């Protein structure tokens, strides 16, 4: 079988550390043949660092029109996701679009419509669900070990890891703040865990309280005068089956969290579970009644998962074998709709009801 030929748009932090790093591991099945960025030196460096001989473009439309490219990875700032993805579909490409799928639900729907018209594959990058602990919790849920799951808390509270590089602090260029960054993972995780994307309502709040305190940030300093996005967000998401998901995400907060990534706690009628250290989302703490007494045990599953590897392996299988990607585009579109509702609720103080 001939290798699938891939072009990557946006050769920044995500495009290199996530996409190119994983794609080159699948050199028997895919080949990166094109790189696109307005800064050609990024492409030149990527060619050298990853041992590629990819053509370099500065115009994504020109790259999408190339006849020798089968799939496009969109790794650009969020407001560009929709137009670039649709352009790729118009030229018959499969598309891996980074999270969030789009900045608005209307744009997400346009992308799904373009995908359907093109008859191609689409996925988005909420791969955090594929670490060892959430995969074990998913197994427990599907085995009925939790019973009726009625509450999940999904959290990412970074004490001092605000991405000061790139355009993250600009609403115009990034579409928003932490809700566009860690938010998609925190929102997606409980929905994926329970196979439930049927949202009834959303009530959210956002804060930009920490923008004037850049000292000591692990990812570099930022300019408070060029910071017009939220650094913290919380939301109560009520599902149509009555379950409630509480979401909290922050770039910079004077609170500590056991794990540096996305963690979640599950409450069910038969058992509950949460993610614990010292491993990075490697262990699950299970609480349940045993012989009339409440018991807690910590388990580290034998099956281990690497979210980056799992996600990209599924994508390569998707475009080479016609299977489903790890993250379905319809799921990513609902995540975008919830993000939009959190912003709307935060601005109005109202609960946003989904039809």
Buried (B, 14 or more C-beta within 10 A) or exposed (E): EEBBBBBBBBBBEBBBEBBBBBBBBBEEBBBBBBBBBEEBEBBBBBBEEBEBEBBBBEEBBEBBBBEEBBBBBBBBBBBBBBBBBBBBBBBEBBBBBBBBBBBBBEBBBBBBEBBEEBEBBBBBBBBBBBBBBBBBBBEBBEEEBBBEBBBBBBBBBBBBBBBBEEBBBBBEBBBBBBBBBBBBBBBBBBBBBBEBBEBBBBBBBBBBBBBEBBEEBEBEEBEEEEBBBBBBBBBBBBBEEEBBBBBBBBBBBEEEBEBBBBBBBBBBEEBBBBBBBEBEBBBBBBBBEEEEEEEEEEBEBEEEBBBBBBBBBBBBBBBBEEEEBBBBBEBBBBBBBBBBBBBBBBEEEEBBEBE
